[in-house]
Structures are given as C-alpha cells and as structure tokens.
Amino acid sequence: MQRITQVDSFTDKPFAGNPAGVCVLERPRDEAWMRNVAREMNLAETAFLQRRNDDSFDLRWFTPAVEVDLCGHATLASAHVLWETEALRAADPAQFHTRSGLLTCHRRDAWIEMDFPATPPRPIDAPAGLLDALGVTSARFVGRSRFDAFVELDDEAALRAIQPDMGGLKRVDARGVIVTARASTKPYDFVSRFFAPQSGVDEDPVTGSAHCALAPYWREKLGKEDMLAFQASARGGVVRVVPRGDRVLLYGQAVTVLRCELVE
C-alpha cells in the first residue's frame, strides 16, 4: 500500500500553518494517478517524490485542480518527512529536482532552511478588476512577479480586513494574488495573504513561494537582510526570509499530523 503523510508547514504546532500531503512513491506513477490522489487529499498541495540513484528526489506538486511550478510549504513538508522517516540522515541535505530547478533543504535545529529562486515583482499598472476584486480603492504598489500579481496595501489592518471577490480574482491572469503590508504586530517585519482561485485554492494558509517575491521586495523597502514574516490567514504561519542575490533562503517549521495508507 502507498503511504501518504499530512504535514502542517510553517508552524510549530498542529492545526496551524499550511497542511500538505507528502507521497514518497514506492514505484513510478503516471500524472493522472497523481492528479486523482491530489483531488482526494483536497489540500492546497500534495507533493509526490521519486528517489533517484544519487539519493536526490524528483518532486512534483499538485493542487486539487492543477500542477504548479513552485511550492514552498509542500517542499518543506517533503523534507520534514524524509528526515522524520530516516529516508535521509539528519545531517544530509534534501535535494529536489523540480520544474523550478534544483531546490535544496537543510535542517537547522528546529527549523528547515530552503534555498529557492528569488522572483522579485516589477511594477505594472493594476490589471483591470484586480483592486475591485480585492475590495480596495487604492494600493501603495501593484506589480507582477514570475507567477503572481502583487499588491501592497497601506497597513496590516487593511490587509486583514479584505474580503475578496474570488470570482473577480479568478479572472486575473496570474497563478494567484499576493497581498502584503508592513507589519504592525511584533516581532514581524511584514505580513501577507495569498489568493489563488485560478489554481483551485481560494486563500492559501501559508505560501512559501510567495515569499520568493516578498523577500526581495521588503528588503528594498525596509533595508533588512533577515526578516520575519507572518501570513495572516485563518490558520496563520511564520516564515523567516533571507534574500541572497537571485536566491532566497526560506525558513520554516513543520509538524506531522496524519499518516495513512492508500488502498489500491
């Protein structure tokens, strides 16, 4: 039977952060099978890993609707499962071959460090309907990263108050929409929310890949190289970010909450 583990990522306690399914494949599977499993898990993402001869892994991520090119929380969950099950030694890095290139994770005491590509946003005119769909009349910045639309609001209170029209956001030509603001809550430097009805996820609880855009953006705004971020979803989650040129180090914690076997 194929085992699947559910992990809460970017949190140090169960039932917070972002849940991800992790499926370390016992044998090769086709894409249709992976899509079916992801729909059955019905999580923001389910990760599928296939070991290579050099003990690195092929890694793919699926929402219930689509395959995605980059996913932080399910990568964090995958590394956590490999070390927890001793598929890798604690001192060994977890190396993943993905659509976004080689991603490497290391254990750093209670935290997991992930080396991801930076995707800084460039300024653009607000796409038609974007601000209306967010329910706001103005923004400090509107941009576009490699994957997502990107909006900075005036403050944390404005960010927490938005109640987007998901139908309107779904018409925005992007993987999703990152909304961010300077943090007013200590010890955080900035806060964010992430909406991706285009990808089958209305509001993602904690989005590692969004921080590949958030980290370089806030480094320029705040003049800081090491920042602590909070994603202000209902579940909430904490991400430490350290921009490094064209890469970003993302740090998070993870907790296993469920182990199951898929009956075939």
C-alpha positions as CSV (number, residue, x, y, z in Angstrom):
1,M,0.0,0.0,0.0
2,Q,1.2,3.5,-0.8
3,R,1.8,5.7,2.3
4,I,0.8,9.3,2.5
5,T,1.7,11.8,5.3
6,Q,0.0,15.0,6.1
7,V,2.2,17.7,7.5
8,D,1.4,21.2,8.8
9,S,4.1,23.5,7.4
10,F,5.4,26.9,8.7
11,T,4.2,26.2,12.2
12,D,5.5,24.5,15.3
13,K,2.1,23.2,16.4
14,P,-0.6,21.0,14.8
15,F,-3.7,22.5,13.1
16,A,-1.9,25.8,12.1
17,G,0.3,26.7,9.2
18,N,-0.4,25.1,5.8
19,P,-1.3,21.4,5.5
20,A,0.4,19.4,2.7
21,G,0.2,15.8,1.6
22,V,3.5,14.1,1.0
23,C,3.6,10.9,-1.1
24,V,7.1,9.2,-1.3
25,L,6.4,6.9,-4.3
26,E,7.2,3.3,-3.9
27,R,7.1,2.9,-7.7
28,P,6.7,5.3,-10.6
29,R,3.2,6.6,-11.1
30,D,1.6,8.5,-14.0
31,E,0.3,12.0,-13.9
32,A,-3.4,11.0,-14.0
33,W,-2.9,9.0,-10.8
34,M,-1.1,11.9,-9.0
35,R,-3.9,14.3,-10.0
36,N,-6.5,11.9,-8.6
37,V,-4.7,11.5,-5.3
38,A,-4.3,15.3,-5.0
39,R,-8.0,15.7,-5.6
40,E,-8.7,13.0,-3.0
41,M,-6.4,14.7,-0.4
42,N,-8.1,18.0,-1.2
43,L,-5.3,20.1,0.3
44,A,-3.7,23.2,-1.2
45,E,-0.9,21.0,-2.5
46,T,0.1,17.3,-2.4
47,A,3.8,16.5,-3.1
48,F,5.0,13.4,-5.0
49,L,8.6,12.3,-4.6
50,Q,10.5,9.7,-6.6
51,R,14.0,8.8,-5.3
52,R,16.9,9.0,-7.8
53,N,20.0,6.8,-7.7
54,D,22.0,9.6,-6.0
55,D,19.5,9.9,-3.1
56,S,18.1,13.1,-4.5
57,F,14.4,13.2,-5.4
58,D,12.2,14.2,-8.3
59,L,9.4,16.4,-6.8
60,R,6.1,17.5,-8.3
61,W,3.3,19.5,-6.7
62,F,-0.4,19.3,-7.4
63,T,-3.4,21.3,-6.1
64,P,-6.8,19.6,-6.4
65,A,-7.0,21.3,-9.8
66,V,-3.6,21.9,-11.4
67,E,0.1,21.1,-11.3
68,V,2.2,24.0,-10.0
69,D,5.7,25.1,-10.9
70,L,6.9,26.1,-7.4
71,C,5.5,25.3,-3.9
72,G,7.2,26.2,-0.6
73,H,5.1,24.6,2.1
74,A,4.9,21.2,0.4
75,T,8.7,21.2,-0.2
76,L,9.1,22.0,3.5
77,A,6.8,19.1,4.3
78,S,8.6,16.8,2.0
79,A,12.0,17.4,3.6
80,H,10.4,17.0,7.0
81,V,9.0,13.6,6.1
82,L,12.3,12.4,4.6
83,W,14.2,13.2,7.8
84,E,11.4,12.0,10.1
85,T,11.2,8.6,8.5
86,E,15.0,8.3,8.2
87,A,14.8,8.1,4.4
88,L,17.6,10.7,4.7
89,R,20.1,11.1,7.6
90,A,19.5,14.3,9.7
91,A,22.9,15.7,8.5
92,D,22.2,15.1,4.8
93,P,20.5,17.8,2.6
94,A,17.2,17.1,0.9
95,Q,17.7,17.8,-2.8
96,F,14.7,18.1,-5.1
97,H,14.6,18.2,-8.9
98,T,11.6,20.3,-9.9
99,R,10.1,22.5,-12.6
100,S,11.8,25.4,-10.9
101,G,15.2,23.8,-10.9
102,L,17.2,22.2,-8.0
103,L,15.8,23.0,-4.6
104,T,17.9,22.2,-1.5
105,C,16.8,21.9,2.1
106,H,18.9,21.6,5.3
107,R,18.0,21.0,8.9
108,R,18.9,24.0,11.1
109,D,18.0,22.9,14.6
110,A,14.2,23.2,14.9
111,W,13.9,25.0,11.6
112,I,14.2,23.8,8.0
113,E,16.1,26.0,5.5
114,M,15.0,26.0,1.9
115,D,17.1,27.6,-0.9
116,F,14.6,28.9,-3.5
117,P,14.9,31.2,-6.6
118,A,14.0,34.9,-6.0
119,T,11.1,36.2,-8.0
120,P,11.0,39.9,-7.3
121,P,7.9,41.8,-8.5
122,R,8.2,44.5,-11.2
123,P,5.8,47.5,-11.1
124,I,2.8,47.3,-13.5
125,D,-0.5,49.2,-14.0
126,A,-3.2,47.4,-11.9
127,P,-4.8,44.8,-14.1
128,A,-8.5,45.5,-14.9
129,G,-10.7,44.4,-12.0
130,L,-7.9,43.5,-9.6
131,L,-8.4,46.2,-6.9
132,D,-12.2,45.9,-7.2
133,A,-11.9,42.2,-6.7
134,L,-9.8,42.8,-3.6
135,G,-12.4,45.3,-2.4
136,V,-9.9,48.2,-2.1
137,T,-9.8,51.6,-3.9
138,S,-6.0,52.1,-3.9
139,A,-2.7,50.4,-3.3
140,R,0.8,51.6,-2.4
141,F,2.3,49.3,-5.1
142,V,0.9,47.0,-7.8
143,G,3.3,44.6,-9.5
144,R,3.8,41.2,-11.1
145,S,6.3,38.5,-10.0
146,R,7.2,35.5,-12.1
147,F,4.0,33.8,-11.1
148,D,1.7,36.2,-9.3
149,A,0.0,39.6,-9.2
150,F,1.4,41.6,-6.2
151,V,-0.3,44.3,-4.2
152,E,1.0,46.3,-1.2
153,L,-1.8,47.9,0.9
154,D,-1.5,50.8,3.4
155,D,-1.2,48.8,6.6
156,E,-1.8,45.5,8.3
157,A,-5.3,46.4,9.4
158,A,-6.3,47.0,5.7
159,L,-4.8,43.7,4.7
160,R,-6.6,41.7,7.4
161,A,-9.9,43.4,6.6
162,I,-10.1,42.5,2.9
163,Q,-12.8,40.0,1.8
164,P,-12.0,39.4,-1.9
165,D,-14.5,38.5,-4.6
166,M,-13.0,35.2,-5.7
167,G,-14.9,35.2,-9.0
168,G,-13.2,38.6,-9.8
169,L,-9.8,37.4,-8.7
170,K,-10.2,34.3,-10.8
171,R,-10.2,36.5,-13.9
172,V,-6.8,38.0,-13.1
173,D,-4.2,36.5,-15.5
174,A,-1.8,35.1,-12.9
175,R,-1.3,32.0,-10.8
176,G,-2.5,33.9,-7.8
177,V,-2.5,37.3,-6.0
178,I,-0.1,38.2,-3.2
179,V,-1.3,41.0,-0.9
180,T,1.1,42.4,1.6
181,A,1.6,45.3,4.1
182,R,4.2,46.4,6.6
183,A,3.6,44.6,9.9
184,S,2.2,46.4,13.0
185,T,2.4,43.3,15.1
186,K,5.7,42.4,16.8
187,P,8.1,40.7,16.1
188,Y,7.1,40.6,12.4
189,D,8.5,42.8,9.7
190,F,5.8,42.3,7.1
191,V,2.5,40.4,6.7
192,S,0.8,38.9,3.7
193,R,-2.2,36.9,2.3
194,F,-2.3,34.9,-0.8
195,F,-5.4,34.1,-3.0
196,A,-5.3,31.6,-5.9
197,P,-8.8,30.7,-7.1
198,Q,-7.2,30.5,-10.5
199,S,-5.3,27.4,-9.2
200,G,-8.2,25.9,-7.2
201,V,-7.2,27.4,-3.8
202,D,-9.3,30.5,-2.7
203,E,-7.0,31.5,0.1
204,D,-3.8,29.6,0.8
205,P,-2.9,29.4,4.5
206,V,0.8,30.0,4.1
207,T,2.6,30.3,0.8
208,G,6.4,29.7,0.7
209,S,6.8,30.5,-3.0
210,A,5.1,33.9,-2.5
211,H,7.9,34.8,-0.1
212,C,10.3,34.5,-3.0
213,A,8.7,37.7,-4.2
214,L,8.0,39.2,-0.8
215,A,11.6,38.8,0.5
216,P,13.4,40.9,-2.2
217,Y,10.5,43.5,-2.2
218,W,10.7,44.1,1.5
219,R,14.4,44.0,1.6
220,E,14.4,47.1,-0.6
221,K,11.6,48.8,1.4
222,L,13.0,48.0,4.9
223,G,16.7,47.8,4.2
224,K,16.9,44.4,6.1
225,E,18.6,41.2,5.1
226,D,16.9,38.9,7.7
227,M,13.2,39.3,8.2
228,L,10.4,37.5,10.0
229,A,7.0,37.3,8.1
230,F,3.5,36.3,9.1
231,Q,0.9,35.1,6.7
232,A,-2.4,36.4,8.1
233,S,-4.7,33.6,7.0
234,A,-7.2,32.0,9.4
235,R,-4.6,29.3,10.2
236,G,-1.6,31.6,10.1
237,G,2.0,30.8,9.7
238,V,5.5,32.1,10.2
239,V,8.3,32.4,7.6
240,R,11.8,33.7,8.1
241,V,13.3,35.0,4.9
242,V,16.9,35.9,4.0
243,P,17.4,37.3,0.4
244,R,20.7,36.2,-1.2
245,G,21.1,37.8,-4.7
246,D,18.9,35.8,-7.1
247,R,18.0,33.3,-4.4
248,V,16.0,33.4,-1.2
249,L,16.5,31.3,2.0
250,L,13.2,30.4,3.5
251,Y,13.0,29.0,7.0
252,G,10.0,27.2,8.5
253,Q,9.0,24.6,10.9
254,A,6.8,21.5,10.4
255,V,4.6,19.1,12.3
256,T,3.3,15.7,11.2
257,V,-0.4,15.4,11.9
258,L,-1.6,12.3,9.9
259,R,-0.3,9.1,8.4
260,C,-2.4,6.9,6.2
261,E,-2.2,4.2,3.5
262,L,-3.9,4.5,0.1
263,V,-5.9,1.3,-0.6
264,E,-5.4,0.2,-4.2
